[in-house]
């Protein structure tokens, strides 16, 4: 049985220094405890690297885009990642076969979280990197890479500096011009000063001087390559701060013979700073420029990566261009004016939505034709310069996903798309988009809508099966469940996405009178925008003309013809809320819908039997038609059997219940408790029915999975218990492969993030499963799996169609990821 990765959706951790663009062309970022790698060309996340036990704060490619000019012949690239517990891991990436390898964990971890990592490539085989931490230390390491793939890296600690109670959050390293053995290390942080240290590669670093000018925390530092101009050799340092300003500092190599010459006064030399002495050379520091343009904290500044030089003897030169990213939702490119040399803002890109809270960092691509920002909502924003004669920066597709734990997923009734909900308070829709531009006409998955942007963490979702428009019910940390209905703009987008228009007959579209939905300024409900009203835009801005909290810009629902970018998703793809289901006394915890689309069951967090009732709602009228009492604590998951005869519920009280459901007439429903049994020693997290019969599986914190069968209308029998797993079982999903032999495949997800598939066959004549018939089919490779708890597993179609070899499995986890796997059954 073969398992392949089809799609990963994940958001970026909300920290500064989290993203790095490598000379390999790939971008790395932290997604909870995983290091995620994405390819900007395809806008797909390629893999996640498991290894950290805490949230990833920093990633850094060796070489990154700054040293791309030194990486032309490299076959292996390396990546550093640092987490919130102070651990730093080195990874190896082989360009030939795109394989990743865990190389080593840096010894002597920091005592607290890593805040920043910086590095320089001294040669193709050698690098020096420094890491800063909240524990007030900065460590400098020298690393020698192996000449062959899979060889050992030699790592040695050059120095460990204690910088005091106010930790450093920004670092930059460079070789000093005219004195190749000496390195300069610039650091800045909570004391508003820039500290410069000098030292040799393998020796101690000594404090050289400090630069005072900023009036708030230093957030970012970047040293350029040596600049040779007007007969001077100098190094440029750019710094940015929470005081909203950016400063450029010049470190000019002092000519020892010409020191007695009379200094000519120029505009640049009027602010003389300290002199930096390193070995036999000294450097005069002066403040070159102050760049004012941002209206909020400037979180990152970065020199444009060096370009290859045409001058003999110099392999590359440093372009005079700086990228800055700020909490004011903009990224600016700064360049000196040709005639006066005054630094000006030449390009502004940014985000004009209410939904984002600004940028945490900005990065250049290795060839400097693209710039990438990552934002408060875990989102990426990429612009590419598509202009030929003049600059023209256009937004590009990027991967997207949740930026908090993903609590539940549900497939559309025909599997056209997958919906996920998360503690980041959003509901998102992912779908395969047929890529007509590529030769193979392959499909790639993208986020195509964000139906709900809420004010509470969302815990559960269920898609309504049956006919009619697309609907789903979502439950959040509130006492009401909310019903949403697809707007016309989504239906039309979906017919673009899926090549066949069979499921969206024109008559559904004809009945839908709602084009989209608007966010309500201070409430939690999303209000519909009607088709007739959309043609005459209403002026909702208040007449006084000043902006108040209650003016929210109108959404503009459009039919998407290509995968949308963050601005469109966050604002213009909402679904209108059609009903609220009131009844529960606590926050909602789980939801499920029957297979005909007639009933929805819901449960909430509970500490007592009356609160732990399961409510049944009739789809359409949305009346409460039943309250099932059985459990005494939270019901963690529910599922209807595939003939809708039974409803199975599992609970925190370690019992499962099976209810028989009978539809009497149109409005009346009869239900009775068939069986209730203590099934496990610890909380039962999940359950799943066999699509071909009345067997079901339960999975628990006691690390076991048990298979049961509903025998008669009053009893349930234990058929088998799978061998104990290594971790708590948190998610189950049963796939029916062959109805004649009752053959199935059970997906098991665990608390450690790993997923396994088990074959379940019934060889006996009675068609029941027994212990001999359960065998492990495949364990997913950890590089494919989640790095934290698997919250939910779901097969795209619960019954495998006979003509296809492959089936798709979706999963979501506490590591912020939504994943889709393709399983080939032989």
C-alpha positions in Angstrom: 0.0 0.0 0.0 1.5 3.3 -1.0 0.8 6.7 0.7 1.5 10.0 -1.0 1.1 13.6 0.2 -1.4 15.5 -1.9 -1.8 18.7 0.1 -0.8 20.5 3.3 -2.5 23.7 4.4 -0.9 25.6 7.3 -0.5 29.1 8.5 2.7 30.7 9.7 3.5 31.2 13.5 2.9 34.7 14.6 6.5 35.6 15.5 9.2 37.8 14.0 12.2 36.0 12.3 10.1 33.0 11.6 10.5 32.9 7.8 13.5 32.4 5.6 13.9 32.4 1.8 16.7 30.0 0.8 19.1 30.1 -2.1 17.4 26.9 -3.1 14.3 28.9 -4.0 12.2 27.4 -1.2 10.8 29.2 1.8 10.8 27.8 5.4 8.6 28.8 8.2 7.4 27.6 11.6 3.9 26.1 11.8 3.3 25.2 15.5 6.1 22.6 16.3 6.8 21.8 12.7 9.2 23.4 10.2 7.2 23.8 7.0 8.7 24.2 3.6 6.9 25.8 0.7 7.6 26.4 -3.0 6.7 30.0 -4.1 6.4 28.8 -7.8 3.6 26.3 -7.2 2.2 28.0 -4.0 2.2 24.5 -2.3 3.6 23.4 1.0 6.0 20.6 0.1 6.6 19.0 3.5 6.8 19.6 7.3 9.8 18.5 9.3 9.1 16.8 12.7 11.5 17.1 15.6 10.7 20.1 17.7 8.8 19.7 21.0 7.8 23.4 21.2 6.6 26.1 18.9 9.1 27.0 16.2 10.2 30.7 16.5 13.0 31.0 13.9 14.1 29.4 10.7 17.2 30.2 8.6 18.5 28.7 5.4 22.2 28.1 4.9 22.7 29.6 2.4 19.7 32.0 2.4 18.9 34.3 -0.5 21.6 36.7 0.7 24.3 34.1 -0.1 22.7 32.7 -3.2 25.7 33.9 -5.2 27.9 31.4 -3.3 25.5 28.5 -3.8 25.6 28.0 -7.5 27.2 24.5 -7.4 25.8 23.3 -4.0 24.0 20.0 -4.0 23.1 20.1 -0.3 21.5 23.0 1.4 21.0 23.2 5.2 18.4 24.7 7.4 18.5 25.9 11.0 15.4 26.0 13.2 15.0 27.3 16.7 12.1 26.8 19.1 10.4 28.3 22.2 12.3 26.0 24.5 15.8 27.0 23.2 16.4 23.9 21.0 18.1 24.5 17.7 18.1 21.7 15.0 20.1 21.5 11.8 18.5 19.9 8.7 19.9 18.8 5.4 18.1 19.2 2.1 19.4 17.4 -1.0 18.6 19.2 -4.2 19.0 16.1 -6.4 16.1 14.1 -5.0 14.4 16.7 -2.8 14.9 14.6 0.4 15.2 16.0 3.9 17.4 14.6 6.7 17.6 15.5 10.4 21.3 16.2 10.9 21.8 17.2 14.6 20.5 19.1 17.5 22.9 21.9 18.5 24.4 21.0 21.9 24.0 23.3 24.9 20.6 24.5 24.1 19.5 27.9 25.3 17.6 28.0 28.6 14.7 29.9 27.1 13.2 30.5 23.6 15.3 31.3 20.6 14.5 34.8 19.3 16.8 35.2 16.3 19.3 33.2 14.2 21.7 34.8 11.8 24.5 33.3 9.7 27.2 33.9 7.0 28.6 31.5 4.5 32.4 31.8 4.8 32.9 29.4 2.0 30.8 26.7 0.2 31.6 24.3 3.0 31.8 26.6 6.0 29.4 28.8 7.8 29.3 30.8 11.1 26.0 31.3 12.8 24.8 33.1 15.9 21.7 32.6 18.0 20.0 34.9 20.5 17.6 33.9 23.2 15.3 35.3 25.9 17.7 34.0 28.5 20.1 36.9 27.7 22.7 34.9 25.9 24.1 35.0 22.3 26.0 31.9 21.1 28.3 31.9 18.1 28.9 28.6 16.3 31.2 27.5 13.4 29.9 24.7 11.3 31.7 22.7 8.6 29.4 20.9 6.1 30.2 17.5 4.8 31.5 17.3 1.2 29.3 14.3 0.5 25.6 13.8 1.1 24.7 12.3 4.5 28.2 12.9 6.0 28.8 14.4 9.4 28.7 18.1 10.1 31.4 19.5 12.3 30.0 22.0 14.8 32.1 24.0 17.3 31.1 26.8 19.7 33.2 29.9 19.1 31.8 31.9 21.9 28.8 32.4 24.3 28.1 36.0 25.2 25.9 37.0 28.1 24.3 40.3 27.2 22.4 41.0 30.4 18.9 41.2 31.6 17.5 42.8 28.4 17.7 40.1 25.8 18.7 40.6 22.1 16.0 40.0 19.5 18.0 41.0 16.3 21.4 39.8 15.1 23.5 40.2 12.0 26.9 38.9 11.0 29.4 40.0 8.4 33.1 39.6 7.4 34.9 42.9 7.8 36.3 44.3 4.5 40.1 44.6 4.3 40.5 42.1 7.1 39.0 38.8 6.1 39.7 36.9 9.3 37.7 39.3 11.5 33.9 39.1 11.8 31.6 41.8 13.1 28.4 40.8 15.0 25.7 43.4 15.4 23.0 42.8 18.0 20.0 44.8 19.1 17.1 44.3 21.5 15.2 45.6 24.4 17.8 48.3 25.5 17.3 50.4 22.3 21.0 50.3 21.5 22.9 48.5 18.7 25.9 46.6 20.1 28.8 45.7 17.9 31.2 42.8 18.7 34.3 41.8 16.8 36.1 38.5 16.8 37.8 35.8 14.7 35.9 32.9 13.3 37.0 30.4 15.9 38.0 32.8 18.7 36.3 35.0 21.3 34.1 38.0 20.4 34.9 41.3 22.1 32.6 44.2 22.6 33.7 46.9 20.2 31.2 49.8 20.5 27.5 50.7 20.7 25.3 52.9 18.6 22.5 54.9 20.3 19.9 56.6 18.2 16.7 54.5 18.3 14.2 55.4 21.0 12.5 52.0 21.3 13.3 48.3 20.9 15.5 47.3 18.0 13.6 44.8 15.9 15.8 44.0 13.0 19.4 44.4 11.8 21.1 43.6 8.5 24.7 44.1 7.4 25.5 44.4 3.7 28.3 43.1 1.7 31.3 45.4 1.4 30.6 48.5 -0.7 33.4 50.0 -2.8 32.6 53.6 -3.7 34.6 56.8 -4.1 37.8 55.1 -3.3 36.4 54.0 0.1 35.7 50.5 1.4 32.8 50.3 3.7 30.1 48.1 5.2 26.5 49.3 5.6 24.3 48.3 8.5 20.5 48.9 8.4 18.5 48.9 11.6 14.7 49.1 12.3 12.9 49.7 15.5 9.6 50.0 17.3 10.1 53.8 17.1 8.9 53.4 13.5 12.2 54.6 12.1 14.9 52.9 9.9 18.5 54.0 10.2 21.4 53.3 7.8 24.9 53.2 9.4 28.2 53.3 7.4 31.3 51.6 8.7 34.2 52.9 6.6 37.7 51.3 6.6 40.2 53.9 7.8 43.3 54.1 5.7 46.1 54.0 8.2 48.6 56.0 6.0 46.1 58.7 5.3 45.0 59.3 8.9 47.0 62.6 9.2 45.4 64.1 6.0 42.8 66.8 6.6 39.4 65.3 6.5 37.2 67.0 3.9 33.7 67.8 5.3 30.8 66.3 3.4 27.1 66.0 4.2 27.6 62.3 5.2 30.4 63.0 7.7 28.7 65.5 9.9 27.4 62.9 12.3 30.6 61.0 13.3 30.0 58.0 15.4 32.4 55.9 17.3 35.4 54.1 15.8 35.3 50.3 15.6 38.6 48.7 16.1 39.1 45.1 15.0 42.6 43.6 15.0 44.8 45.9 13.0 42.1 47.7 11.2 39.8 50.5 12.4 36.4 51.6 11.0 34.8 55.0 11.3 31.1 54.7 11.9 28.7 57.4 10.8 25.0 57.6 10.5 24.2 57.7 6.8 20.5 58.1 6.7 17.2 58.1 8.6 14.3 56.6 6.7 10.8 57.8 7.8 7.8 56.3 6.1 6.2 53.7 8.2 3.4 54.6 10.6 3.9 51.7 13.0 6.6 49.3 14.4 9.1 48.3 11.7 9.6 44.6 12.3 12.1 43.8 9.6 14.7 45.3 7.2 16.7 43.4 4.7 19.3 44.4 2.0 18.5 43.3 -1.5 20.5 40.1 -2.2 23.8 40.7 -3.9 24.0 40.4 -7.7 26.8 38.9 -9.7 29.3 41.5 -10.6 30.9 42.2 -14.0 34.0 43.8 -12.4 37.1 41.7 -12.4 38.2 40.4 -9.0 34.9 41.1 -7.3 32.5 38.2 -7.4 29.4 40.2 -6.7 28.2 43.7 -5.6 25.7 45.0 -3.1 22.7 46.7 -4.6 21.6 49.9 -2.9 18.1 48.7 -2.0 16.4 47.9 1.2 13.1 46.1 1.9 11.2 47.0 5.1 8.0 45.5 6.6 5.9 47.0 9.3 2.9 46.5 11.5 1.2 49.3 9.5 0.3 46.6 6.8 2.9 47.8 4.3 6.2 46.8 2.8 8.4 49.5 1.3 11.5 49.3 -0.9 14.0 52.1 -0.3 16.7 53.3 -2.8 19.0 56.3 -2.9 18.1 58.9 -5.5 20.5 58.9 -8.5 21.6 62.6 -8.2 21.3 63.6 -4.6 21.9 60.2 -2.9 19.0 60.8 -0.6 17.2 57.5 0.3 13.6 57.5 -1.0 10.7 55.1 -0.8 10.4 53.8 -4.4 7.9 50.9 -4.0 5.0 50.5 -1.6 3.0 47.3 -1.4 0.5 46.3 1.3 -2.8 45.1 2.5 -5.8 47.3 2.7 -8.1 45.0 4.7 -9.6 45.4 8.1 -8.8 41.8 8.8 -5.0 41.9 9.0 -3.0 43.5 11.8 0.2 44.1 9.9 3.3 42.3 8.8 5.8 40.5 11.0 8.6 40.3 8.4 9.5 40.8 4.8 12.0 38.9 2.6 13.6 39.1 -0.9 13.7 36.2 -3.3 17.3 35.2 -4.2 17.1 37.0 -7.6 15.2 40.0 -6.0 12.2 39.9 -8.4 9.8 38.9 -5.6 9.1 40.0 -2.1 7.3 38.0 0.6 5.6 39.2 3.8 4.0 37.2 6.6 1.2 38.7 8.6 -0.7 38.6 11.9 -3.3 36.2 10.6 -0.7 33.5 9.8 -0.9 34.5 6.2 1.7 35.0 3.4 1.6 37.9 0.9 3.8 37.6 -2.2 4.4 40.3 -4.8 6.4 39.7 -8.0 7.9 42.4 -10.2 6.3 41.6 -13.6 7.3 44.9 -15.2 9.9 44.9 -18.1 10.9 48.5 -18.5 9.6 49.8 -15.2 8.6 48.2 -11.9 5.2 46.6 -11.7 4.6 44.6 -8.5 1.7 42.2 -8.7 0.3 39.9 -6.0 0.9 36.2 -6.4 -0.6 33.0 -5.2 0.7 31.7 -1.8 -0.1 28.7 0.4 -2.5 29.4 3.3 -4.0 27.7 6.2 -5.0 28.0 9.9 -2.7 29.6 12.4 -4.1 27.7 15.4 -5.1 24.1 16.2 -7.5 22.7 13.5 -10.4 21.1 15.4 -12.6 19.4 12.8 -12.9 18.7 9.1 -15.8 17.7 6.8 -16.0 16.7 3.2 -18.6 18.2 0.9 -21.4 15.7 0.2 -19.9 14.6 -3.1 -16.3 15.2 -2.0 -15.8 18.3 -4.2 -14.1 20.2 -1.4 -13.1 19.9 2.2 -14.1 22.3 5.0 -12.0 22.8 8.1 -12.6 24.8 11.3 -10.1 26.0 13.8 -9.3 27.8 17.1 -8.1 30.6 14.9 -11.9 31.4 14.6 -12.2 30.7 10.9 -13.9 28.2 8.7 -12.0 27.5 5.5 -12.8 25.6 2.2 -10.0 23.8 0.4 -10.5 22.4 -3.1 -8.5 21.0 -6.0 -8.1 23.6 -8.7 -7.5 22.3 -12.2 -4.3 23.9 -13.3 -4.9 24.5 -17.0 -1.5 26.2 -17.5 0.6 23.1 -16.8 1.2 20.4 -19.3 -0.1 17.5 -17.3 -3.3 19.4 -16.5 -2.8 18.4 -12.9 -4.9 19.6 -10.0 -3.4 21.5 -7.1 -5.3 22.2 -3.9 -5.9 25.7 -2.7 -8.0 27.6 -0.2 -10.9 28.8 -2.2 -13.2 30.4 0.4 -13.4 31.4 4.0 -17.2 31.0 4.8 -17.0 32.1 8.5 -14.7 34.6 10.3 -15.9 34.4 13.8 -15.2 35.9 17.3 -15.0 32.5 19.1 -12.8 29.5 18.7 -14.7 27.0 16.4 -14.7 23.4 17.6 -16.8 21.4 15.2 -18.4 21.4 11.8 -20.7 19.1 9.8 -21.7 19.4 6.1 -25.4 18.7 5.4 -25.8 15.8 3.0 -28.8 15.4 0.8 -30.1 17.6 -2.0 -30.3 21.3 -2.5 -27.8 24.0 -1.8 -24.5 23.5 0.1 -25.1 24.0 3.8 -23.0 23.4 6.9 -23.5 23.7 10.6 -20.6 25.1 12.8 -20.2 25.0 16.6 -17.9 27.3 18.5 -17.1 28.2 22.1 -20.7 29.6 22.4 -24.1 28.0 23.2 -25.6 28.3 19.7 -24.9 26.3 16.6 -24.9 28.3 13.4 -26.2 27.2 10.0 -24.7 28.6 6.8 -25.8 28.4 3.3 -23.7 28.7 0.2 -24.0 32.0 -1.8 -24.2 32.3 -5.5 -20.6 33.6 -5.9 -19.3 30.3 -4.3 -21.5 28.1 -6.4 -20.2 29.8 -9.6 -16.6 29.6 -8.3 -17.1 25.9 -7.6 -18.2 25.2 -11.1 -14.9 26.8 -12.3 -12.9 24.6 -9.9 -14.5 21.3 -10.7 -14.4 20.4 -14.4 -17.8 18.7 -14.3 -20.9 20.8 -13.7 -23.1 17.9 -12.9 -23.6 18.5 -9.2 -24.3 22.2 -9.7 -27.2 22.2 -12.0 -28.4 25.5 -13.1 -31.6 25.2 -11.2 -29.8 25.3 -7.8 -28.1 28.5 -9.0 -31.4 29.9 -10.2 -32.9 29.5 -6.7 -30.1 31.1 -4.8 -30.9 34.8 -4.3 -27.9 35.6 -2.1 -24.7 36.7 -3.7 -22.5 36.7 -0.6 -22.3 38.0 2.9 -21.0 40.9 4.9 -19.2 40.9 8.2 -21.1 42.6 10.9 -19.1 45.3 12.6 -19.8 44.5 16.2 -21.9 41.3 16.1 -21.0 37.7 15.3 -23.6 37.0 12.6 -22.8 37.3 8.9 -25.5 39.2 7.0 -26.5 38.3 3.4 -26.0 40.4 0.3 -28.9 39.9 -2.1 -28.5 39.6 -5.8 -30.8 42.5 -6.6 -29.2 44.7 -3.9 -25.7 44.1 -5.2 -26.3 45.9 -8.4 -27.0 49.2 -6.5 -24.1 49.7 -4.1 -25.2 51.2 -0.9 -23.1 53.8 0.8 -22.6 52.5 4.3 -19.9 54.9 5.3 -21.3 57.4 7.7 -22.0 60.9 6.5 -19.7 62.7 8.9 -16.8 61.2 7.0 -14.7 60.0 9.9 -14.0 56.3 10.4 -15.7 54.7 13.4 -15.7 51.1 14.7 -19.0 50.5 13.2 -18.1 51.1 9.6 -17.0 48.0 8.0 -16.3 48.1 4.3 -18.8 46.3 2.0 -17.8 42.9 0.9 -17.6 42.5 -2.9 -18.5 38.8 -3.6 -17.0 37.8 -7.0 -16.7 34.6 -9.0 -13.1 33.5 -8.8 -11.4 32.3 -11.9 -8.1 31.6 -10.2 -7.1 30.7 -6.6 -7.7 33.7 -4.4 -5.2 35.6 -2.3 -5.5 36.5 1.3 -7.2 39.9 0.8 -10.0 38.3 -1.2 -10.4 35.3 1.2 -10.6 37.3 4.4 -13.2 39.6 3.2 -15.2 38.6 0.1 -15.8 34.9 0.4 -18.1 34.8 3.5 -21.3 32.7 3.5 -24.5 34.1 5.0 -25.8 32.7 8.2 -29.3 31.3 7.8 -30.2 30.0 11.3 -29.1 29.7 14.9 -29.8 26.6 16.9 -30.4 27.5 20.5 -30.6 24.8 23.2 -27.3 23.8 24.7 -26.2 25.1 28.1 -22.5 25.2 27.3 -20.0 25.6 24.5 -20.6 23.3 21.6 -18.2 20.4 21.2 -19.3 18.0 18.4 -21.7 17.9 15.5 -22.8 15.3 12.9 -25.3 14.9 10.2 -27.1 11.8 8.9 -26.5 10.5 5.4 -29.8 11.6 4.0 -29.4 15.2 5.2 -32.5 15.1 7.4 -31.1 15.2 11.0 -28.2 17.0 12.7 -27.0 15.9 16.2 -25.1 18.2 18.5 -23.4 18.0 21.9 -21.7 20.5 24.2 -19.1 20.5 26.9 -20.6 19.0 30.0 -19.9 18.1 33.6 -23.3 16.6 34.4 -25.9 14.4 32.8 -28.6 17.0 32.1 -26.0 19.2 30.2 -24.5 16.2 28.3 -27.7 15.6 26.4 -27.4 15.1 22.6 -29.9 17.4 20.7 -31.4 16.3 17.4 -32.4 19.0 14.9 -34.5 18.7 11.8 -32.8 20.0 8.7 -34.9 22.6 7.0 -37.2 23.6 9.7 -34.3 23.6 12.2 -36.7 22.6 15.0 -35.4 20.6 17.9 -36.9 17.1 17.5 -35.1 15.1 20.2 -32.9 15.2 23.3 -31.0 12.0 23.9 -29.9 11.3 27.5 -27.3 8.8 28.3 -23.9 10.3 29.2 -22.7 12.2 32.3 -19.8 14.0 30.7 -19.0 15.7 27.4 -19.9 13.7 24.3 -16.7 13.9 22.2 -17.8 12.5 18.9 -21.0 11.2 17.2 -21.7 9.4 14.0 -24.8 8.0 12.2 -24.5 4.5 10.8 -24.6 4.5 7.0 -28.2 3.3 6.8 -29.1 6.1 9.3 -30.6 3.4 11.6 -28.3 4.1 14.6 -26.6 7.0 16.2 -23.3 6.2 18.0 -21.9 8.6 20.6 -18.7 8.3 22.6 -17.9 10.4 25.7 -15.4 11.6 28.3 -17.2 9.3 30.8 -15.5 6.3 29.0 -18.9 4.9 27.7 -20.3 4.7 24.3 -24.1 4.7 23.5 -25.9 3.4 20.5 -29.4 4.9 19.8 -31.9 3.6 17.4 -33.5 6.3 15.3 -36.8 5.9 13.5 -38.5 8.5 11.3 -42.2 8.5 11.9 -43.9 10.6 9.3 -42.4 13.9 8.3 -41.9 15.7 11.6 -41.8 13.0 14.2 -38.8 11.0 15.3 -38.7 8.0 17.6 -35.4 7.2 19.3 -34.4 4.7 22.0 -31.2 3.7 23.7 -30.1 0.3 22.3 -26.9 -0.1 24.4 -24.6 1.8 26.7 -21.3 0.3 27.8 -18.1 1.2 29.5 -15.7 0.5 26.7 -12.3 1.9 27.7 -10.2 2.7 30.8 -9.8 6.3 29.8 -11.7 9.0 27.8 -13.0 7.8 24.4 -11.9 10.4 21.8 -13.3 9.0 18.6 -15.6 6.5 16.8 -16.4 5.4 13.3 -18.9 3.1 11.7 -18.2 0.4 9.1 -19.8 1.8 5.9 -21.1 -1.7 5.0 -22.6 -2.9 8.3 -23.3 -2.3 11.9 -19.8 -2.7 13.2 -18.0 0.3 14.7 -14.6 1.2 16.1 -13.8 3.3 19.3 -10.5 4.8 20.1 -9.3 6.0 23.5 -6.7 7.7 25.6 -5.9 4.2 26.9 -4.0 3.7 23.6 -6.4 1.0 22.3 -8.9 0.6 19.5 -11.8 -1.7 19.9 -14.2 -3.0 17.2 -17.8 -3.7 18.2 -20.9 -5.0 16.5 -24.6 -4.2 17.1 -25.9 -7.7 17.4 -29.6 -7.4 18.1 -31.8 -4.4 18.9 -30.6 -4.6 22.5 -27.0 -5.7 22.6 -23.6 -4.8 21.4 -20.7 -7.3 21.3 -16.9 -6.7 21.4 -15.4 -8.3 18.3 -11.7 -7.5 18.7 -9.2 -5.2 20.3 -6.3 -4.0 18.2 -2.8 -4.4 19.7 -2.0 -1.3 21.9 -0.6 1.7 20.1 2.3 3.8 21.3 0.2 6.9 22.0 -3.4 7.9 22.8 -5.8 7.2 19.9 -7.5 10.5 19.0 -9.1 10.0 15.6 -10.6 7.1 13.6 -12.1 6.7 10.2 -13.4 3.5 8.5 -13.2 3.0 4.8 -15.3 0.3 3.1 -13.3 -1.4 0.4 -15.5 -4.5 -0.6 -19.1 -5.0 0.6 -19.2 -8.8 -0.3 -16.2 -9.7 1.9 -16.9 -6.9 4.4 -13.3 -5.7 3.9 -12.3 -2.4 5.3 -9.5 -0.1 6.1 -9.3 1.7 9.4 -7.3 4.9 9.7 -6.0 5.5 13.2 -4.6 8.9 14.3 -2.7 9.4 17.5 -1.7 12.1 20.0 1.9 12.0 18.8 0.7 13.1 15.3 1.3 9.7 13.6 -1.2 7.9 11.4 -1.6 4.2 10.8 -3.9 2.2 8.5 -5.2 -1.3 9.5 -6.8 -3.9 7.3 -10.0 -5.4 8.7 -11.3 -8.5 6.9 -14.0 -10.9 7.9 -13.1 -14.5 6.8 -15.8 -16.3 8.8 -19.0 -17.2 7.1 -21.0 -15.0 9.5 -19.4 -11.9 7.9 -18.2 -10.7 11.3 -14.7 -9.5 12.1 -12.4 -11.4 14.5 -9.0 -10.9 15.9 -7.2 -12.9 13.2 -8.6 -10.6 10.5 -7.0 -7.4 11.7 -3.5 -6.6 10.3 -1.5 -3.4 10.1 -1.5 -2.2 6.5 0.8 0.8 6.6 2.4 3.3 9.0 2.7 6.7 7.5 6.3 8.2 7.3 6.7 10.8 10.1 7.7 13.3 7.5 4.2 12.9 6.0 2.4 13.1 9.4 1.3 15.7 11.9 3.7 16.8 14.7 1.0 17.1 17.3 -2.3 15.5 18.1 -4.4 14.3 15.1 -7.8 15.8 15.8 -9.9 14.2 13.0 -9.5 11.8 10.1 -12.0 11.5 7.2 -12.0 9.5 4.0 -13.1 11.6 0.9 -15.6 8.9 0.0 -16.4 6.4 2.8 -16.9 3.6 0.2 -14.1 2.9 -2.3 -15.4 2.8 -5.8 -14.5 -0.3 -7.7 -12.8 1.2 -10.7 -10.2 3.3 -8.8 -7.1 2.1 -7.1 -6.6 5.3 -5.0 -8.6 6.8 -2.2 -8.0 10.1 -0.4 -7.7 10.6 3.3 -8.0 14.0 5.0 -6.6 14.8 8.4 -6.3 17.8 10.7 -4.3 18.4 13.8 -3.2 20.6 16.7 -0.1 21.5 14.6 -2.3 24.0 12.6 -2.2 21.7 9.5 -4.8 20.3 7.3 -3.5 17.4 5.2 -4.7 15.2 2.4 -3.1 11.9 1.5 -3.6 9.6 -1.5 -3.6 5.9 -0.6 -3.1 3.4 -3.3 -4.7 0.1 -2.4 -3.3 -2.9 -4.2 
